[in-house]
């Protein structure tokens, strides 16, 4: 049991910015550490009393040196202020319980104090840490949206009629570009939170646009082919458009390992069908090749839906 307890203490310390030079408030009494008994000295490891005392020392250090408590006092967050006020009271009550020999009650109160302090650290985080986390989130979202945006443009160029994209697709592209421009302006001025919100809107828009485009009868069915060979080439381009979304879906949607395994099974089957379709086309049987390739594309759509990208049937 010692390992998890120590690990949780370390995690709590990591959440709290500590200034060792800060003096301890006089209102918080330091813990009274009793020397170990002769029997305890002969045993290996720590006695229950020693464990409690070490926990008491940790709470004392957090109460006296944590900058999170100072931030909580200035915070507009009512819960943060309440927990920051409760933590010293719990610590004092734990000390009284320990003096009275009630180790169980002392441990319970110290645990409550640690939970309160951990919550304060989250509710009143270090602004520099918050800014760093926002920058990281912004960079991740920006990279993801750019990948989807590029894929959207490639598929649009490949599947669009000769006279250019349909108006709905053009509107989607304009909206995505506008949202990304707004996000970058916010980021350049240090307002990462607002930039993240714009990128989240852009991400949702580009995924939705991909789905609409791949389902569009205007793009897929209004084309007139001069020959079965030309239609096969079109279907092959359409197949590759879905295939390019597979790694994007895995990277951006981050499905569970078992989900990826199931999705990959459909991808593998689709590629076998595609290879077969290409052999049929090479033999001059383009009608059969088109049908086989369409089945392969259906398998890719299933793989994407399993991964979390809601492509149409």
N, C-alpha and C positions, 0 to 999 in steps of 0.2 A: 504493500500500500504506500510505501514511502515515495517511490518514484513518481506516481501521478500527483501527489501532494506537492512535492518539490517543483515539478514541472508547471503546475498551476501558479505557484508563487512567482516563478521566473516569468511566466506570461504576463502576470499582473505588473511586475516591475517594468517589463518592456513597454507597457501601455502608458507608463507614467514618467514624465520628464522629471528628473531629480536634480536638485541643486545642493551638493554636499555642503556648501558654505552658508546655507541659510540657517539661521538660529532656530532652535525649537521653541514654540510658544510655551510660555510658562504654565498655561492652563492645562496642558497635556503632560501628565506625569510619566516619567520614563518607567519601563517595566522593572520590577524587582526580580532579579534572577537568583534563585536559590542554588547553592552549591549542590552537586550530586552527592547522594549518599554513598557509603562504602559499597553497598550491594549493587547500586547502579553502576559504580566504577568498574565492577568486576564483570558486568554483562556487556555483550557486544551490541552495537547499534545504540539507538536513542530510546530512553524511557518515554512513556506517554507524557510525563510532566515536562521533559526537555522539549518534546515536539510542540507542546502548547506554548512554552516559553519562547521558542524560536518564532512561532507564529505571532506571538505578542510583540516581539521585537520588530518583525516585518510591518505589522500594522502601525506601530509607533513611528517607524522610519517613514512610511507613506504619509502619515498624518502630519509629520513635522517638516518633511522635505519635498512633498509633492507640489509641483506648480499647478496641477490640475485642480486642486482645491481652491487656489487663488482665482483661477479662471472661472470656476463654478460660482464663486461668490459674486463675480461681476457679470455672470451670465443672465440672460433673460429666461433661461430654461428653469422653470419652477422645480421640476423633479431633480435636476442637478443640484440646485441650492438645498433642497430638502435632504437629499442623500449626504451631501457634504456636511450638513449639520448633524445628521444622525450618526455618522461614522465615529466621531470622538466620544459620543455618549455610549455607543456600543463597546468601544474600547475600555472606557472607564468601568462599565458594568462587568466586563470580562475580568478586569483586574480585581474588582471586589469579589467576584466569584472564585477567582484563583486563591486569593488570600483566605477565603472561607474553606478552601479545600475542595470546592466543587469543580473538578476538572471538566466534567461533561458539559456543564453549563458554560464554563469559560470558553471551551472549544466552540460551542454553538454560537456564542456571541461574537467571537473573533471571526468565525466564518462569515457571519452576517456583515461584520465590518469590512471584510475583504471584498465581499460581493458589492457592497455599497461603493467602496472606493474604485473598484473596477468599472462599475456603471458610471461613476463620475468622470473617469478618464475618457469614456466613450461619449458621454453627453457634453463634455467640455474639452474637446480635443485640442491638441497643440495646433495653432493656425498654420505653422510651417509644414507639419505632417499632413494636414488636410489639403493644403495647396499641392504638395508633392503627389498625394494620392489622386487628386483631380487632374493634374498634368498627365499622370500615367494613364488614367481612364480616358482622357481626351485623346491621347496619342493612339491608344488601342482602337478606339471607335473610329478615328480618322482613317487609320490604315484599313480597317474593315470596310468602311463605306467606299473607300477608293477602289478596293478590290471588286466589290459588287458593282460599282459604277462602271468600271472598265469592262467587266463581264457583260453588263447590260448593253453597253455601247457596241461591243463586238457582236453580240447576238442580234442587236437591232440592225447593224450594218449587213449582217449575213442574211437575215430573213426578210428585210424590208423590200417592198416592190421597187421597181426601177425609178419611180417618181418620188422616192424618199419616204421617210417614216410617216405613219399616220399621225394626225394631230394629237391624239391621246398620248402617244409615245413621246412626241416632242414636248408636250406640256409636262410630262413626268421628268424628263431630262432637265428642263428649265427649273423646275421646283427643286430638284436635287442639287443642282449647281447653286441656286440661290441660298438654300439652307447651309451648304458647305461654306459659302462666302461669308454668311453671317457668323457661323461658328468660328471661322478663322479670325474675323475681326474681334470677336469677344475674347478669344485666346490671346491675341496680340496685346490686348489691353489688360490681361490678367484675370478676366472674368471667365474662368474655366467652367464653372458650374453652368452658366448660361450657354457656353459653347457646347458643353456635353448634351444639354437639352436639344439644341439644334441638330447635333449629329445623330442623336437618337431618332429624331423625326426624319432625318435624311435616310437613316438605316431602314426604318419602317417603310418609307416611301419607295426606296430602290428595290427592296424585296417584293413589295406589292407590285411594283412596275414590272419586275421580271415575270411574276406570275401572270399578270394581265397580258404581257407581250407573248409569252409562250402559249397562251390560250386563245390568242386573237385569231378569229376566222379570217379577218382581213389580211393578216400577215401570212397565214398558213394555207388558206384554201383559195384565195382569190387569184393566185398566180396561174397563168396559163402556160403549160409546158409544150414544147414543140415535139418532144419525143419521150419515150419511157426512160431513156438514158439520162435525159436532162432532169426528169422528175426524181430519178434515183440519186443524182448528185445533190438535188435540193434536200431530199430526206436524209442523206448522209451529213449534210451541213447542219440540219436540224438535230440529228443525233449528237453531233459533236457539241452543239450548243448546250444540251443538257449535260453531257459528260463533263464539260468545263465547270459546271456548277457543283459537282461532287466534292472536290477538295475545298471549295469555298464554303459549302455547307458544313463540312466537318470542322473547318478552322474557326468559323464564326459562330455556329450554333452549339458547338462543343457537346454533341450527344454522348451518352454513356457508352462504355466500351462494348457492352452486349448489343446496343443499338447499332453501333458502327459495324459490328460483325454481321448482323442481319442485313444491313444496308449493302455491305460489300458483297454479300452473296448474290444479290440482284444485279449489282454492277458486273460481277464476274460472268454471270449468265448472259447479260446484255452484250458483253464484248464477244462472247462466243457466237452469239446470233449475228452480230455485226460482221465478224469474220466470215461467217457462212454466207451472209448477204453479199459480201464483196466477191466471194468465189462464184456465186450465182450470176452476178453482174458480169464478171469476167468471162463467163461461159455464154453470155448473150441473153440470159433469162432474166431480163430486167423487171418484169412484172412480179415474178416470185421473189426477186431480190428486194423490191420495194416493200412487199408484205412482210418479209423477214425483218427488214430494217425497222419497220414501224413497230413490230413486236419488241425489238431490242430497245427502242425508244421508250415504250411503255414500261419496260423493266427499269430503265433509268429513272423514270418519273416515280415509280414505286420506291426506289432506293432513296430518292430525295425526300419524299413524303415521310418515310421512316426516320430519316435523319432530322426532320423537323421543318423542312422547307415545303410549305403547303402548295406545291405545284398542282395545277388542275388535272383532272382525269382526262 
